[in-house]
């Protein structure tokens, strides 16, 4: 296969994964309003299915591109500058943690464990950034405990779904 054809296939794959992650983020925002009406900032994390898939199937650079592009698109569609900063910081810490945990423990964990770690890192980073921006203390910690519990449940579900996707979709020559 020619180098040019491979590059085009790679760009198409990344575009599809970014689009899927962005769509899942949008659906997530709609579903989460209903599922977590008592936790207005909580999200299910549906886009993490795509992020986990990319972590398992692609290299760091391509997965990072997907994460960054998804974050910017979702920020443009759904967010404000402040929510973008909070979300982007949490997303990057979560991604780096998940990626290197997966690479370090490839044979010792599944996407469920990686997803749970990603969810915990995401919540902790969000809480830290919110506490810094708004100079909040105990309120953030109390709310964070509830978010961590919800994150644990949703991260397990997302990890199970990602395991199935990783198991059934093979990427040839990518």
Buried (B, 14 or more C-beta within 10 A) or exposed (E): EEEEEEEEBBEEBBEEBBBBBBBBBBEBBEBBEEBBEEBEBBBBBBBBBBBBBBBBBBEBEBBBBBBBBBBBBBBEEBBEEEBBBBBBBBBBBBBBBBBEBBEEEEEEBBBBBBBBBBBBBBBBBBBBBBBEEEEEEEEBEEBBEBBBEBBBEBBBBBBBBBBEBBEEEEEEEE
